[in-house]
Amino acid sequence: MAGADTIDGTPTGMAVEELSARTGAPVRTIREYQTWQILHPPTRVGRRGFYDESHVRRLEGIARLQERGYSIAAIRDLFDAWEQGAGLRDVLGVDDAIGLPADEAP
């Protein structure tokens, strides 16, 4: 989870509109990604949410994967597996797909 930095007790970061402008992702899409749990929520201070560079990187990654044809469900599965510490071969399921045992090199 991301944390908002503070300067003199005032949170720093971006409002959702700033994040949208910076990444090109519509505000509605950003909120949907949070609902679908592929984008972590902002740091909340009262009713305001503050986004940081981790949100920018995640949105850029989602956009790249979608350009390559990945669905939102597949992207969520990739991110979930990666965050649980799975290796790239585990995340992609390469060994199962080509029928090799996981401990055997091709």
PyMOL commands that set and color helices and strands:
alter all, ss='L'
color gray80, all
select helices_A, chain A and resi 16-23+27-35+53-67+72-83+88-92+94-98
alter helices_A, ss='H'
color red, helices_A
select strands_A, chain A and resi 6-7+10-11+43-45+48-50
alter strands_A, ss='S'
color yellow, strands_A
deselect
rebuild
show_as cartoon
